[in-house]
Amino acid sequence: MYEMHVGISVSGTGQVWHVVAHGQRATLCGQPLGRDGDTQTDHHCLDCMTAFQRLMQTVEPV
Protein backbone atom coordinates (compact mmCIF):
# COMPACT_ATOMS: atom_id res chain seq x y z
CA MET A 1 0.00 0.00 0.00
CA TYR A 2 1.14 3.53 -0.73
CA GLU A 3 0.30 6.81 1.00
CA MET A 4 0.61 10.47 0.09
CA HIS A 5 2.45 12.84 2.44
CA VAL A 6 3.27 16.52 2.07
CA GLY A 7 6.93 17.41 2.32
CA ILE A 8 9.63 19.66 0.95
CA SER A 9 10.23 19.30 -2.79
CA VAL A 10 13.50 17.75 -3.98
CA SER A 11 14.59 21.22 -5.14
CA GLY A 12 13.75 22.63 -1.69
CA THR A 13 11.51 25.32 -3.16
CA GLY A 14 8.21 24.45 -1.51
CA GLN A 15 5.76 21.82 -0.35
CA VAL A 16 4.63 18.96 -2.61
CA TRP A 17 2.78 15.68 -2.23
CA HIS A 18 5.18 12.72 -2.06
CA VAL A 19 4.42 8.99 -2.42
CA VAL A 20 5.45 6.80 0.51
CA ALA A 21 5.28 3.01 0.79
CA HIS A 22 3.36 2.00 3.93
CA GLY A 23 5.70 1.63 6.91
CA GLN A 24 8.65 3.40 5.25
CA ARG A 25 10.42 6.48 6.56
CA ALA A 26 11.36 7.97 3.18
CA THR A 27 9.48 8.89 0.03
CA LEU A 28 9.87 7.09 -3.31
CA CYS A 29 12.18 9.90 -4.44
CA GLY A 30 14.34 9.49 -1.31
CA GLN A 31 13.21 12.52 0.68
CA PRO A 32 13.06 11.79 4.42
CA LEU A 33 9.62 12.05 5.98
CA GLY A 34 9.17 15.05 8.20
CA ARG A 35 6.46 15.85 10.69
CA ASP A 36 2.89 15.90 9.48
CA GLY A 37 1.86 19.47 9.03
CA ASP A 38 0.48 21.82 6.44
CA THR A 39 -1.27 20.05 3.56
CA GLN A 40 -2.10 23.20 1.62
CA THR A 41 -0.60 22.31 -1.74
CA ASP A 42 -1.86 20.90 -4.99
CA HIS A 43 1.65 20.18 -6.31
CA HIS A 44 3.01 16.65 -6.62
CA CYS A 45 6.60 15.41 -6.62
CA LEU A 46 7.34 14.41 -10.22
CA ASP A 47 10.09 11.98 -9.13
CA CYS A 48 7.71 10.18 -6.73
CA MET A 49 4.89 10.06 -9.26
CA THR A 50 7.23 8.65 -11.94
CA ALA A 51 8.54 5.98 -9.56
CA PHE A 52 4.97 5.12 -8.50
CA GLN A 53 3.90 4.78 -12.14
CA ARG A 54 6.80 2.38 -12.80
CA LEU A 55 5.86 0.33 -9.72
CA MET A 56 2.23 0.08 -10.79
CA GLN A 57 3.21 -1.02 -14.31
CA THR A 58 5.18 -3.96 -12.87
CA VAL A 59 2.33 -5.17 -10.64
CA GLU A 60 0.33 -8.00 -12.15
CA PRO A 61 -3.46 -7.64 -12.00
CA VAL A 62 -5.28 -9.80 -9.47
TIMI-2910 file (N, C-alpha, C, CB; in pm, 1 decimal, decimal comma, always signed):
<rs>
+----------+----------+----------+----------+----------+----------+----------+----------+----------+----------+----------+----------+------+
!      n_x !      n_y !      n_z !     ca_x !     ca_y !     ca_z !      c_x !      c_y !      c_z !     cb_x !     cb_y !     cb_z ! resn !
+----------+----------+----------+----------+----------+----------+----------+----------+----------+----------+----------+----------+------+
!    +84,0 !   -116,0 !     +0,0 !     +0,0 !     +0,0 !     +0,0 !    +89,5 !   +123,8 !     +0,0 !    -96,1 !     -1,0 !   +121,1 !  Met !
!    +40,3 !   +228,0 !    -64,6 !   +114,4 !   +352,6 !    -73,0 !    +29,8 !   +465,1 !    -14,6 !   +154,2 !   +383,7 !   -219,3 !  Tyr !
!    +96,1 !   +565,8 !    +39,2 !    +30,2 !   +680,8 !    +99,6 !    +88,4 !   +808,5 !    +40,6 !    +45,8 !   +679,2 !   +253,8 !  Glu !
!    +13,8 !   +915,7 !    +52,1 !    +61,4 !  +1047,0 !     +9,0 !    +90,2 !  +1130,8 !   +133,7 !    -43,5 !  +1118,1 !    -84,2 !  Met !
!   +206,3 !  +1196,6 !   +134,0 !   +245,2 !  +1284,3 !   +244,4 !   +302,2 !  +1412,4 !   +186,1 !   +348,8 !  +1214,9 !   +338,7 !  His !
!   +271,0 !  +1523,8 !   +248,5 !   +327,1 !  +1651,8 !   +206,8 !   +465,8 !  +1667,1 !   +267,6 !   +234,9 !  +1769,8 !   +248,7 !  Val !
!   +558,0 !  +1714,6 !   +185,5 !   +693,1 !  +1740,8 !   +232,4 !   +761,6 !  +1839,6 !   +140,2 !   +773,8 !  +1611,1 !   +241,5 !  Gly !
!   +883,7 !  +1871,2 !   +173,9 !   +963,0 !  +1965,5 !    +94,5 !   +996,5 !  +1901,8 !    -40,4 !  +1093,5 !  +2006,7 !   +170,2 !  Ile !
!   +988,2 !  +1980,3 !   -146,6 !  +1023,3 !  +1930,2 !   -279,4 !  +1172,0 !  +1896,9 !   -285,5 !   +986,9 !  +2033,6 !   -388,1 !  Ser !
!  +1209,7 !  +1814,1 !   -380,7 !  +1349,9 !  +1775,4 !   -398,4 !  +1436,4 !  +1898,7 !   -419,4 !  +1365,2 !  +1678,5 !   -517,5 !  Val !
!  +1382,7 !  +1999,1 !   -489,6 !  +1458,7 !  +2122,1 !   -514,0 !  +1460,9 !  +2213,4 !   -392,5 !  +1400,7 !  +2196,6 !   -632,4 !  Ser !
!  +1378,4 !  +2182,1 !   -290,7 !  +1374,6 !  +2263,3 !   -169,1 !  +1299,0 !  +2393,1 !   -183,7 !  +1512,4 !  +2293,1 !   -124,9 !  Gly !
!  +1216,7 !  +2403,8 !   -288,5 !  +1151,1 !  +2531,6 !   -315,6 !  +1005,7 !  +2538,5 !   -270,3 !  +1157,7 !  +2560,1 !   -461,2 !  Thr !
!   +959,0 !  +2439,7 !   -199,0 !   +821,2 !  +2445,2 !   -151,4 !   +769,0 !  +2308,4 !   -113,9 !   +732,0 !  +2506,6 !   -256,3 !  Gly !
!   +641,8 !  +2305,0 !    -77,4 !   +576,4 !  +2181,6 !    -35,4 !   +513,6 !  +2110,7 !   -154,6 !   +470,2 !  +2210,8 !    +71,2 !  Gln !
!   +525,7 !  +1977,9 !   -157,9 !   +463,3 !  +1895,9 !   -261,2 !   +412,3 !  +1767,5 !   -195,9 !   +564,0 !  +1864,3 !   -377,6 !  Val !
!   +322,8 !  +1698,8 !   -266,9 !   +277,5 !  +1567,8 !   -223,5 !   +378,4 !  +1464,0 !   -270,8 !   +134,8 !  +1536,5 !   -277,6 !  Trp !
!   +425,7 !  +1380,6 !   -176,7 !   +518,1 !  +1271,5 !   -205,9 !   +445,1 !  +1138,3 !   -189,3 !   +643,3 !  +1278,1 !   -113,1 !  His !
!   +493,4 !  +1035,4 !   -257,5 !   +441,5 !   +899,4 !   -242,2 !   +533,0 !   +824,4 !   -145,8 !   +432,3 !   +825,3 !   -380,6 !  Val !
!   +470,8 !   +754,2 !    -50,2 !   +544,8 !   +679,9 !    +50,9 !   +487,3 !   +539,0 !    +60,2 !   +539,1 !   +751,7 !   +188,9 !  Val !
!   +573,1 !   +438,3 !    +56,9 !   +528,1 !   +300,9 !    +79,4 !   +492,4 !   +287,2 !   +227,2 !   +638,4 !   +196,3 !    +37,3 !  Ala !
!   +383,7 !   +216,9 !   +256,0 !   +336,3 !   +200,1 !   +392,9 !   +447,7 !   +145,0 !   +482,1 !   +214,0 !   +107,0 !   +396,3 !  His !
!   +469,4 !   +208,2 !   +595,2 !   +569,7 !   +162,6 !   +690,6 !   +710,7 !   +210,0 !   +662,1 !   +569,2 !    +16,2 !   +694,9 !  Gly !
!   +730,6 !   +289,9 !   +559,0 !   +864,7 !   +339,6 !   +525,2 !   +885,2 !   +479,7 !   +583,2 !   +885,4 !   +341,4 !   +371,1 !  Gln !
!  +1010,2 !   +518,3 !   +598,0 !  +1042,3 !   +647,9 !   +656,0 !  +1097,4 !   +746,2 !   +553,5 !  +1141,6 !   +630,6 !   +767,6 !  Arg !
!  +1090,9 !   +708,0 !   +424,7 !  +1136,2 !   +796,9 !   +317,9 !  +1040,6 !   +783,5 !   +200,5 !  +1282,8 !   +764,0 !   +274,7 !  Ala !
!  +1035,0 !   +886,6 !   +120,3 !   +947,8 !   +888,7 !     +3,3 !  +1010,5 !   +808,1 !   -110,4 !   +920,6 !  +1034,0 !    -42,0 !  Thr !
!   +933,4 !   +783,7 !   -216,6 !   +987,3 !   +708,9 !   -330,6 !  +1102,6 !   +782,2 !   -397,7 !   +877,5 !   +682,3 !   -432,5 !  Leu !
!  +1107,6 !   +914,4 !   -384,0 !  +1218,3 !   +990,1 !   -443,7 !  +1336,5 !  +1002,5 !   -348,3 !  +1170,9 !  +1128,9 !   -485,2 !  Cys !
!  +1322,1 !   +948,5 !   -225,8 !  +1433,5 !   +948,8 !   -131,3 !  +1430,2 !  +1059,2 !    -26,9 !  +1559,2 !   +959,0 !   -205,7 !  Gly !
!  +1331,1 !  +1146,6 !    -32,1 !  +1321,1 !  +1252,2 !    +68,3 !  +1282,8 !  +1189,9 !   +202,2 !  +1217,2 !  +1360,4 !    +25,7 !  Gln !
!  +1347,1 !  +1231,2 !   +311,6 !  +1306,3 !  +1179,2 !   +442,4 !  +1169,3 !  +1235,9 !   +479,6 !  +1411,8 !  +1214,7 !   +551,7 !  Pro !
!  +1091,5 !  +1157,2 !   +552,3 !   +961,7 !  +1205,4 !   +598,5 !   +981,8 !  +1300,0 !   +715,2 !   +869,8 !  +1087,9 !   +638,8 !  Leu !
!   +914,6 !  +1410,3 !   +709,5 !   +917,4 !  +1504,7 !   +819,9 !   +792,7 !  +1488,1 !   +904,1 !   +929,4 !  +1648,8 !   +768,8 !  Gly !
!   +767,1 !  +1585,0 !   +986,6 !   +646,1 !  +1584,8 !  +1068,9 !   +526,2 !  +1614,3 !   +981,8 !   +656,4 !  +1687,6 !  +1183,8 !  Arg !
!   +412,4 !  +1555,0 !  +1016,8 !   +288,7 !  +1590,3 !   +948,0 !   +258,3 !  +1735,0 !   +980,1 !   +170,2 !  +1496,9 !   +989,4 !  Asp !
!   +213,0 !  +1805,9 !   +880,6 !   +186,2 !  +1947,1 !   +902,6 !    +94,2 !  +2000,6 !   +797,3 !   +314,2 !  +2026,7 !   +904,6 !  Gly !
!   +129,3 !  +2113,1 !   +743,1 !    +48,4 !  +2181,7 !   +643,7 !    +27,5 !  +2094,3 !   +520,6 !   +113,6 !  +2313,9 !   +604,3 !  Asp !
!    -95,7 !  +2082,5 !   +477,0 !   -127,0 !  +2004,9 !   +356,3 !   -186,1 !  +2096,0 !   +250,0 !   -224,8 !  +1889,5 !   +388,7 !  Thr !
!   -153,6 !  +2222,6 !   +255,0 !   -209,7 !  +2320,1 !   +162,4 !   -124,7 !  +2331,4 !    +36,5 !   -222,1 !  +2456,4 !   +230,0 !  Gln !
!   -128,4 !  +2226,8 !    -44,2 !    -59,9 !  +2230,7 !   -173,5 !   -134,7 !  +2141,9 !   -271,4 !    +88,5 !  +2185,4 !   -160,3 !  Thr !
!   -129,5 !  +2177,5 !   -396,1 !   -186,1 !  +2090,1 !   -498,8 !    -75,8 !  +2042,5 !   -593,2 !   -297,4 !  +2163,3 !   -577,9 !  Asp !
!    +49,5 !  +2060,1 !   -551,7 !   +164,7 !  +2018,1 !   -631,5 !   +206,6 !  +1877,2 !   -590,7 !   +283,1 !  +2117,2 !   -614,5 !  His !
!   +256,3 !  +1800,8 !   -687,3 !   +301,5 !  +1665,2 !   -662,4 !   +447,7 !  +1651,8 !   -703,4 !   +213,7 !  +1563,3 !   -738,0 !  His !
!   +519,5 !  +1566,8 !   -631,9 !   +659,6 !  +1541,0 !   -661,7 !   +667,5 !  +1456,9 !   -789,6 !   +730,2 !  +1468,7 !   -541,9 !  Cys !
!   +724,8 !  +1511,0 !   -894,2 !   +734,2 !  +1440,8 !  -1022,0 !   +817,1 !  +1312,9 !  -1009,3 !   +795,3 !  +1532,5 !  -1128,3 !  Leu !
!   +925,0 !  +1317,3 !   -931,3 !  +1008,6 !  +1198,3 !   -913,3 !   +930,5 !  +1086,0 !   -845,3 !  +1133,8 !  +1232,8 !   -830,8 !  Asp !
!   +853,2 !  +1119,0 !   -741,4 !   +771,3 !  +1018,1 !   -672,8 !   +664,4 !   +962,7 !   -765,7 !   +705,8 !  +1077,9 !   -547,2 !  Cys !
!   +597,6 !  +1050,6 !   -838,5 !   +489,5 !  +1006,0 !   -925,8 !   +542,9 !   +916,6 !  -1038,9 !   +415,3 !  +1127,4 !   -984,5 !  Met !
!   +660,7 !   +946,8 !  -1090,6 !   +723,1 !   +864,6 !  -1194,5 !   +759,2 !   +727,6 !  -1138,3 !   +848,9 !   +934,2 !  -1251,3 !  Thr !
!   +818,1 !   +725,1 !  -1019,7 !   +853,5 !   +597,9 !   -955,6 !   +728,5 !   +515,6 !   -926,2 !   +932,3 !   +622,8 !   -825,4 !  Ala !
!   +623,1 !   +581,3 !   -879,5 !   +497,0 !   +512,1 !   -850,0 !   +437,3 !   +453,6 !   -977,3 !   +396,3 !   +608,1 !   -783,4 !  Phe !
!   +441,9 !   +527,7 !  -1086,7 !   +390,2 !   +478,4 !  -1213,9 !   +466,3 !   +352,8 !  -1257,1 !   +400,4 !   +587,8 !  -1322,5 !  Gln !
!   +599,2 !   +355,0 !  -1243,9 !   +679,5 !   +238,1 !  -1279,6 !   +642,4 !   +117,6 !  -1192,4 !   +829,7 !   +269,8 !  -1265,4 !  Arg !
!   +624,0 !   +141,4 !  -1062,3 !   +585,7 !    +32,5 !   -972,2 !   +451,3 !    -27,1 !  -1011,0 !   +580,7 !    +82,1 !   -828,2 !  Leu !
!   +356,0 !    +56,4 !  -1045,0 !   +223,0 !     +8,3 !  -1079,5 !   +222,4 !    -66,2 !  -1212,1 !   +125,7 !   +123,9 !  -1084,9 !  Met !
!   +313,2 !    -31,8 !  -1301,2 !   +321,2 !   -101,5 !  -1431,0 !   +380,1 !   -241,1 !  -1415,4 !   +405,8 !    -20,4 !  -1530,7 !  Gln !
!   +456,7 !   -264,1 !  -1307,7 !   +518,3 !   -395,7 !  -1286,8 !   +429,4 !   -487,9 !  -1204,8 !   +652,9 !   -380,3 !  -1218,0 !  Thr !
!   +323,4 !   -435,8 !  -1145,0 !   +232,6 !   -517,3 !  -1063,6 !   +136,7 !   -590,6 !  -1155,1 !   +154,7 !   -430,0 !   -961,1 !  Val !
!   +125,8 !   -721,6 !  -1135,4 !    +33,1 !   -800,0 !  -1215,1 !   -107,9 !   -786,5 !  -1159,1 !    +76,0 !   -947,6 !  -1219,1 !  Glu !
!   -208,2 !   -776,4 !  -1246,9 !   -346,2 !   -764,3 !  -1200,4 !   -388,5 !   -889,9 !  -1124,4 !   -441,1 !   -739,1 !  -1319,0 !  Pro !
!   -478,4 !   -869,4 !  -1029,1 !   -528,3 !   -980,4 !   -947,3 !   -645,6 !  -1045,3 !  -1014,7 !   -567,8 !   -932,8 !   -807,4 !  Val !
+----------+----------+----------+----------+----------+----------+----------+----------+----------+----------+----------+----------+------+
</rs>
